[in-house]
Amino acid sequence: MGLDHTSLTTLAALGDDLRRRMFEFIRQERRPVTREEVADSVGISRKLAAFHLDKMVAVGLLHAHYESPTGIRKVGRRPKVYEPVADAISVSIPERRYGMLADVLTEAVLTETEAEPARDAALRVAYRRGETLGGAQRTRTRPGRLGAERGLSLAADRLEEFGYEPERAAPALLRLRNCPFHPLAAKAPELVCAVNQAFLAGYLHGLGSDKTTAVLAPRPDACCVELRADNVSEGPSAPGTACAR
C-alpha cells in the first residue's frame, strides 16, 4: 500500500537532519517543551528552532499551545510549548521492523514440522535470530563476563538501533518505550508479543548477559517486554496484551 499525500508531506518534513533531531528530542522528553529547550538540545538559536518547530506543527507532527513548563507559574505571557501529536506518523518515526517479523514468520512456516506447531516454530526462529544478533555484538565488543547492569547497558545500545527506544528505569531494569512491531502486535498480541519476548531473550543469551531476563510486562504506550536482572520482580505480566506503540 502506498503512502498518501499527508504521509509523504510528513516524512518530507523530517528529511532534514536538524528537524529530525529536534523531533526525536521532543519525543524522548515525553512532556511539553519550550523553544528554548529544543534550541539548546540541538545547539541552534531560538529563532531558528521556532521556524522548524512551526513547520512540524503545520504538517501535523507536533501540537503547540501555551503553558508554563513543569507547572511553574510566571508573571506575563506563558511560553509556547510543543509536544508530539499522537500517532502523527505511521512509518519511520518511531522505526518499525515489519520485515524482521515477516522473516521470522516465513522461516517458521518453512521449517515447522508435524511435531512442532507453527507458533512454537515462530518462537524458535525468533529466539535464534536474537541469539545470532547478540552473539555478533559480543564478538564485536568483547565485553568479557557480564553482570546484570553491564549486560543491560550493552543491550540498550543495540536495541536503540532496532527502534525499541530503551529507557533505563533503574540500574537493573530496562524498559522499552516503543514496539517495533506495532500495530501488528495489536492485531495478534499473543503471537507477536511472544515472538518479541523470544527474540529479546535470545539476544540476551547470545550477548552473554545470562543474569538478565526478557519478561512480558505490558504497559500503556510502551513495548510489552522489558529486560530485568534475574533478581528483579515488578509484578505479574499480562500475556495477550499488545504492545501499545
SERO-4910 file (N, C-alpha, C, O; in steps of 0.05 Angstrom, whole numbers):
BEGIN
 pado doro    nc1    nc2    nc3   cac1   cac2   cac3    cc1    cc2    cc3    oc1    oc2    oc3
  Met    A     17    -24      0      0      0      0     18     25      0     36     26     16
  Gly    A     13     44    -18     29     67    -19     22     88      2      1     86     14
  Leu    A     40    106      6     36    128     25     17    149     13     20    154    -11
  Asp    A     -1    160     29    -18    182     19     -2    208     19     21    209     29
  His    A    -14    229      9     -1    255      6      7    266     34     28    277     37
  Thr    A    -11    262     53     -5    272     80     20    259     92     36    272    104
  Ser    A     21    232     89     45    218    100     70    226     86     91    229     99
  Leu    A     69    230     60     93    239     45    102    266     54    125    271     58
  Thr    A     83    285     59     89    311     68    102    310     96    121    324    102
  Thr    A     91    293    113    102    290    140    130    279    139    148    289    153
  Leu    A    135    258    123    161    247    121    181    268    110    204    269    118
  Ala    A    172    284     90    190    304     79    198    324    100    221    334     99
  Ala    A    181    330    119    188    349    140    210    339    158    224    354    170
  Leu    A    213    312    159    234    300    175    259    292    158    277    280    169
  Gly    A    259    300    133    282    294    116    306    310    124    329    301    120
  Asp    A    301    333    136    323    350    146    334    338    172    318    333    190
  Asp    A    360    334    174    372    321    197    367    337    222    361    326    243
  Leu    A    370    363    221    366    380    244    337    378    254    333    375    278
  Arg    A    318    379    236    290    377    244    284    349    256    269    347    275
  Arg    A    296    329    245    292    302    256    303    300    285    290    288    302
  Arg    A    326    312    290    337    311    317    320    327    336    317    319    359
  Met    A    309    348    327    291    364    344    266    347    351    257    346    374
  Phe    A    255    333    331    231    317    336    237    294    355    221    288    373
  Glu    A    260    282    352    268    260    369    271    269    398    264    256    417
  Phe    A    283    293    401    286    304    429    259    308    442    255    301    465
  Ile    A    240    319    427    213    324    438    200    298    445    187    296    466
  Arg    A    202    278    428    190    252    434    202    240    459    188    229    476
  Gln    A    228    242    462    242    230    485    235    244    511    235    231    532
  Glu    A    230    269    510    223    284    535    196    276    546    192    276    571
  Arg    A    178    268    529    151    258    537    136    279    554    122    271    573
  Arg    A    140    304    548    126    326    561    127    350    543    143    350    525
  Pro    A    110    370    547    112    394    530    139    408    535    147    412    558
  Val    A    152    417    514    178    430    517    177    457    503    162    461    484
  Thr    A    194    476    512    194    503    501    213    504    477    229    486    472
  Arg    A    211    526    462    230    531    440    259    532    450    277    522    438
  Glu    A    262    545    473    289    547    485    302    520    490    325    515    485
  Glu    A    286    502    501    296    475    508    304    460    482    324    447    481
  Val    A    287    462    462    293    449    437    318    461    424    335    446    414
  Ala    A    320    487    424    343    501    413    369    492    426    389    486    413
  Asp    A    368    491    453    392    483    468    399    454    462    423    447    462
  Ser    A    379    437    458    385    408    454    400    403    428    415    383    426
  Val    A    396    420    408    410    416    382    430    437    376    444    436    355
  Gly    A    433    457    394    454    478    390    448    498    369    466    506    353
  Ile    A    423    508    368    416    529    349    402    552    363    397    550    387
  Ser    A    397    574    349    384    596    361    354    591    366    342    574    353
  Arg    A    342    606    384    314    603    389    297    610    365    277    597    359
  Lys    A    306    630    350    291    638    326    290    616    305    270    611    293
  Leu    A    313    603    300    314    582    281    298    558    291    285    544    275
  Ala    A    300    552    317    284    530    328    255    535    324    240    516    316
  Ala    A    246    560    328    217    566    325    209    561    296    187    552    291
  Phe    A    226    568    277    219    564    249    214    535    243    194    528    231
  His    A    232    517    251    230    489    246    206    477    262    192    460    251
  Leu    A    203    485    287    181    475    303    153    481    290    136    464    289
  Asp    A    151    506    281    125    513    269    120    499    242     97    494    235
  Lys    A    142    491    228    139    475    204    128    447    211    111    436    197
  Met    A    138    436    233    129    410    242    100    411    252     85    391    250
  Val    A     92    433    264     64    437    272     46    438    247     25    426    247
  Ala    A     56    451    227     40    455    202     34    428    188     12    425    176
  Val    A     52    409    190     48    384    176     36    362    194     32    339    186
  Gly    A     30    370    219     16    352    237     34    334    254     24    314    265
  Leu    A     59    340    256     77    324    273     76    332    302     77    316    320
  Leu    A     73    359    306     73    370    333     47    386    338     34    395    320
  His    A     41    387    364     19    404    373     31    426    390     49    421    407
  Ala    A     22    451    387     33    473    402     11    487    418    -12    489    408
  His    A     18    495    442     -1    511    458     16    526    478     40    524    479
  Tyr    A      2    542    494     16    559    514     11    549    542    -12    545    550
  Glu    A     33    544    557     31    536    585     58    541    598     78    543    585
  Ser    A     57    542    624     82    545    639     94    517    642     81    499    653
  Pro    A    119    513    633    131    486    635    135    478    664    139    494    681
  Thr    A    133    451    668    137    438    694    119    450    715    125    448    739
  Gly    A     96    462    707     77    471    726     84    497    741     70    504    760
  Ile    A    105    511    733    114    535    747     98    559    736     98    563    711
  Arg    A     86    574    753     71    598    744     89    622    744    103    627    763
  Lys    A     89    637    722    105    661    720     88    684    712     67    681    699
  Val    A     97    708    719     83    732    711     86    737    682    108    733    671
  Gly    A     65    746    668     67    751    640     57    728    623     45    709    633
  Arg    A     62    731    597     52    711    578     65    684    582     90    682    585
  Arg    A     49    663    582     60    636    584     75    629    558     67    637    537
  Pro    A     97    614    560    112    607    536     98    586    519     81    571    528
  Lys    A    105    587    494     94    567    475    109    541    478    134    541    479
  Val    A     95    519    480    107    493    484     98    474    462     77    478    450
  Tyr    A    113    454    458    108    435    436    109    406    447    124    400    465
  Glu    A     92    389    435     92    361    442     83    345    417     69    356    400
  Pro    A     91    320    415     83    304    391     53    300    390     39    297    410
  Val    A     43    299    366     15    291    361     13    261    363     30    247    351
  Ala    A     -7    251    377    -10    222    380    -13    209    352    -30    218    336
  Asp    A      3    189    347      2    174    321      4    193    298    -10    190    278
  Ala    A     23    213    300     26    232    279     36    220    253     30    230    231
  Ile    A     51    199    255     63    187    231     65    157    235     73    147    256
  Ser    A     57    142    215     55    113    218     79     98    208     80     74    211
  Val    A     98    112    196    122     99    187    147    114    195    146    139    197
  Ser    A    168    101    200    195    112    204    199    125    232    221    122    243
  Ile    A    179    138    243    183    151    269    160    142    287    137    150    283
  Pro    A    165    125    307    189    111    312    193     88    291    174     81    278
  Glu    A    217     78    289    223     58    268    208     32    274    206     23    296
  Arg    A    197     21    252    184     -5    254    201    -26    241    217    -20    223
  Arg    A    197    -51    249    213    -73    239    195    -96    228    198   -119    236
  Tyr    A    176    -88    211    158   -108    200    173   -129    184    166   -153    185
  Gly    A    195   -121    170    210   -140    154    222   -162    171    221   -186    163
  Met    A    232   -155    194    244   -176    212    223   -195    222    227   -219    223
  Leu    A    199   -184    229    178   -202    238    168   -220    215    163   -243    220
  Ala    A    166   -209    191    158   -225    168    178   -247    163    170   -269    156
  Asp    A    204   -241    165    225   -261    161    222   -284    181    225   -308    174
  Val    A    217   -277    206    215   -297    227    191   -315    221    193   -340    222
  Leu    A    168   -303    214    144   -320    209    147   -337    184    137   -359    183
  Thr    A    160   -325    164    165   -341    139    182   -365    144    176   -387    135
  Glu    A    205   -361    158    222   -383    164    209   -404    182    213   -428    179
  Ala    A    192   -394    200    177   -413    217    159   -431    201    158   -455    205
  Val    A    145   -419    182    127   -435    165    143   -455    148    134   -478    144
  Leu    A    166   -447    138    182   -464    120    196   -486    135    203   -507    124
  Thr    A    200   -483    161    216   -503    176    200   -518    197    210   -536    210
  Glu    A    174   -512    200    158   -526    220    154   -555    212    156   -562    189
  Thr    A    150   -571    232    145   -600    227    118   -607    240    106   -591    254
  Glu    A    110   -632    235     84   -641    246     85   -641    276     65   -638    290
  Ala    A    109   -645    287    112   -647    316    115   -619    329    116   -617    354
  Glu    A    117   -599    313    122   -572    323    100   -553    312    101   -547    288
  Pro    A     82   -543    329     62   -524    319     75   -499    308     97   -492    315
  Ala    A     60   -485    291     71   -461    278     79   -440    298    100   -427    294
  Arg    A     64   -437    319     72   -417    339     98   -424    352    115   -406    356
  Asp    A    102   -449    359    127   -457    371    151   -453    352    173   -446    360
  Ala    A    145   -458    326    166   -454    306    174   -424    305    197   -418    302
  Ala    A    154   -407    307    159   -378    306    176   -370    330    194   -353    327
  Leu    A    170   -380    353    186   -374    377    215   -384    374    234   -371    383
  Arg    A    217   -408    363    244   -419    359    261   -402    341    284   -395    347
  Val    A    249   -394    318    263   -377    299    270   -350    311    292   -340    307
  Ala    A    251   -338    325    255   -312    337    278   -313    357    295   -295    357
  Tyr    A    279   -333    374    300   -336    394    327   -339    380    347   -326    388
  Arg    A    328   -355    359    353   -359    345    363   -333    331    386   -328    330
  Arg    A    343   -318    320    351   -292    307    363   -273    328    384   -261    324
  Gly    A    350   -272    351    361   -255    372    388   -264    382    406   -248    387
  Glu    A    390   -290    385    415   -302    395    438   -296    375    461   -290    384
  Thr    A    433   -297    349    453   -291    329    462   -262    331    486   -256    330
  Leu    A    443   -244    334    449   -215    336    465   -209    362    484   -194    361
  Gly    A    456   -221    384    470   -217    409    499   -228    407    517   -216    418
  Gly    A    502   -251    395    528   -263    392    547   -246    375    570   -243    381
  Ala    A    535   -234    354    552   -216    337    561   -192    352    584   -183    349
  Gln    A    544   -181    369    552   -158    385    573   -166    405    592   -150    411
  Arg    A    571   -189    417    591   -198    436    618   -202    423    638   -195    434
  Thr    A    618   -213    399    643   -217    384    655   -190    377    680   -187    378
  Arg    A    638   -171    370    648   -144    363    659   -128    386    680   -115    384
  Thr    A    645   -129    409    653   -112    432    671   -126    452    684   -113    468
  Arg    A    671   -153    452    687   -169    471    684   -158    500    704   -149    511
  Pro    A    660   -160    511    656   -148    537    666   -164    561    666   -154    583
  Gly    A    673   -189    556    681   -206    578    657   -216    594    634   -217    583
  Arg    A    661   -224    618    639   -234    635    620   -211    642    630   -190    651
  Leu    A    594   -214    638    575   -193    642    559   -196    667    546   -217    671
  Gly    A    559   -176    684    539   -174    705    513   -163    694    512   -156    670
  Ala    A    492   -163    710    466   -155    700    466   -126    690    456   -120    669
  Glu    A    478   -107    705    476    -79    698    492    -73    672    483    -58    655
  Arg    A    516    -85    670    532    -82    646    518    -94    622    519    -83    600
  Gly    A    505   -117    626    491   -130    604    468   -113    594    463   -111    570
  Leu    A    453   -100    612    431    -83    604    441    -58    590    428    -49    571
  Ser    A    465    -48    598    476    -25    584    483    -32    555    478    -16    537
  Leu    A    495    -55    551    502    -63    524    477    -68    507    476    -61    484
  Ala    A    457    -80    520    432    -85    506    419    -59    497    409    -58    475
  Ala    A    419    -39    515    407    -14    508    420     -1    483    405     10    466
  Asp    A    446     -3    481    460      8    458    449     -4    432    444     10    412
  Arg    A    447    -30    431    439    -44    406    409    -41    401    400    -38    378
  Leu    A    393    -43    422    364    -42    418    354    -15    410    333    -12    398
  Glu    A    370      6    416    363     32    406    363     33    375    346     45    363
  Glu    A    382     18    363    383     17    334    360      2    322    352      7    299
  Phe    A    347    -15    338    325    -31    328    298    -17    333    277    -29    328
  Gly    A    299      7    343    274     22    347    259     17    372    236     25    375
  Tyr    A    271      4    392    258     -2    417    256     22    436    240     22    455
  Glu    A    272     42    432    273     66    449    277     57    479    260     63    495
  Pro    A    299     44    485    303     34    513    306     57    533    317     78    526
  Glu    A    296     53    556    297     72    578    306     58    603    293     39    612
  Arg    A    327     68    615    338     55    640    321     65    663    327     86    675
  Ala    A    301     50    671    283     57    692    296     54    719    289     68    739
  Ala    A    316     36    721    331     30    745    356     16    737    358      6    715
  Pro    A    377     15    755    402      2    747    397    -27    736    412    -36    719
  Ala    A    377    -40    747    372    -68    739    347    -72    723    336    -94    722
  Leu    A    337    -50    711    312    -52    696    314    -34    671    318    -10    672
  Leu    A    310    -47    648    310    -33    622    282    -35    610    274    -57    602
  Arg    A    268    -13    608    242    -13    595    245     -4    566    263     11    559
  Leu    A    227    -13    550    227     -8    521    203      9    514    180     -1    516
  Arg    A    207     34    507    185     53    504    170     49    477    147     59    474
  Asn    A    181     35    458    169     31    432    169      2    424    188    -12    428
  Cys    A    147     -6    411    146    -33    400    152    -31    370    136    -19    355
  Pro    A    173    -42    360    180    -41    332    159    -56    314    160    -53    290
  Phe    A    142    -72    327    123    -88    311     94    -77    313     76    -90    303
  His    A     91    -54    325     64    -42    326     58    -30    298     77    -19    286
  Pro    A     34    -31    288      9    -41    301      3    -70    297    -19    -79    304
  Leu    A     21    -85    285     16   -114    282     11   -128    308     -4   -147    310
  Ala    A     25   -118    329     21   -130    356     -7   -127    366    -17   -143    381
  Ala    A    -20   -105    357    -48   -100    366    -67   -120    353    -88   -126    364
  Lys    A    -60   -131    330    -77   -149    315    -74   -178    324    -94   -193    324
  Ala    A    -50   -185    333    -45   -213    342    -27   -211    366     -4   -220    365
  Pro    A    -36   -201    389    -19   -196    412     -6   -221    423     18   -220    430
  Glu    A    -20   -242    426     -8   -266    438     15   -276    422     35   -285    433
  Leu    A     13   -276    395     34   -285    378     57   -265    377     80   -272    382
  Val    A     51   -240    370     72   -221    365     88   -214    390    112   -212    390
  Cys    A     74   -212    413     88   -206    438    105   -230    446    127   -226    457
  Ala    A     95   -254    441    111   -277    448    136   -279    430    158   -286    440
  Val    A    133   -273    404    156   -272    386    176   -251    395    200   -255    395
  Asn    A    166   -228    403    183   -206    412    198   -215    437    223   -210    439
  Gln    A    185   -227    456    198   -236    480    220   -257    474    242   -256    485
  Ala    A    213   -276    456    233   -296    448    257   -284    435    280   -292    440
  Phe    A    253   -265    417    275   -251    404    293   -238    424    318   -240    422
  Leu    A    282   -223    443    298   -209    463    312   -228    482    334   -223    490
  Ala    A    298   -250    489    311   -270    506    335   -282    492    356   -286    504
  Gly    A    332   -289    466    354   -299    451    377   -279    448    400   -287    450
  Tyr    A    370   -254    445    390   -233    443    407   -232    468    431   -231    467
  Leu    A    394   -232    491    408   -231    517    427   -255    520    450   -252    529
  His    A    417   -278    512    434   -302    514    458   -301    496    480   -308    503
  Gly    A    453   -292    471    475   -290    452    496   -269    461    520   -273    456
  Leu    A    486   -248    474    504   -227    484    521   -237    507    542   -226    514
  Gly    A    512   -258    520    525   -268    544    515   -255    569    528   -256    590
  Ser    A    492   -242    567    480   -229    591    461   -248    604    437   -244    604
  Asp    A    473   -268    617    456   -290    628    445   -284    655    430   -301    666
  Lys    A    451   -261    666    440   -253    692    416   -234    688    406   -222    707
  Thr    A    406   -233    663    383   -216    657    362   -233    643    367   -254    632
  Thr    A    337   -222    643    314   -237    632    296   -218    617    292   -195    625
  Ala    A    285   -228    595    265   -213    580    238   -223    589    231   -247    586
  Val    A    221   -206    600    196   -214    612    173   -198    599    176   -175    591
  Leu    A    150   -211    597    126   -197    588    116   -179    611    110   -189    633
  Ala    A    114   -153    605    105   -134    625     92   -111    611    103    -89    611
  Pro    A     68   -115    599     56    -94    583     49    -69    599     40    -71    622
  Arg    A     55    -46    587     48    -20    599     36     -3    577     42     -6    553
  Pro    A     19     16    585      7     34    564     29     49    549     48     59    561
  Asp    A     26     52    523     44     67    506     73     58    508     92     74    508
  Ala    A     77     31    510    104     21    511    104     -8    500     84    -19    493
  Cys    A    128    -19    498    131    -46    489    121    -65    510    121    -59    534
  Cys    A    113    -89    502    102   -109    521    124   -124    536    118   -139    555
  Val    A    149   -120    528    171   -134    541    190   -114    554    194    -92    544
  Glu    A    201   -122    577    222   -106    589    244   -125    598    240   -149    602
  Leu    A    268   -114    601    292   -130    608    299   -125    637    302   -101    645
  Arg    A    302   -145    653    308   -142    681    331   -160    690    337   -180    677
  Ala    A    344   -152    712    362   -170    725    346   -193    736    322   -190    743
  Asp    A    358   -217    738    343   -240    747    330   -237    774    310   -250    780
  Asn    A    342   -220    792    332   -217    819    311   -195    822    304   -188    844
  Val    A    302   -183    799    283   -162    800    255   -173    793    252   -188    774
  Ser    A    236   -165    809    208   -172    804    191   -148    806    192   -133    825
  Glu    A    175   -143    785    157   -119    785    128   -126    779    115   -113    764
  Gly    A    119   -147    793     91   -154    790     86   -173    766    105   -178    751
  Pro    A     62   -183    764     56   -203    744     55   -192    716     48   -168    712
  Ser    A     62   -208    696     59   -199    669     30   -204    661     14   -217    675
  Ala    A     23   -194    637     -4   -197    627     -4   -208    599     -6   -192    580
  Pro    A      0   -234    595      2   -245    569    -23   -238    552    -45   -238    562
  Gly    A    -18   -233    527    -40   -227    509    -46   -197    507    -63   -189    490
  Thr    A    -33   -181    522    -36   -152    520    -16   -141    500      8   -146    503
  Ala    A    -25   -127    480     -8   -119    458     10    -96    466      4    -80    483
  Cys    A     33    -94    452     50    -71    454     33    -47    444     18    -50    424
  Ala    A     35    -25    457     18     -3    451     28     16    430     12     30    417
  Arg    A     54     17    427     65     36    407     87     23    391     99     36    374
***
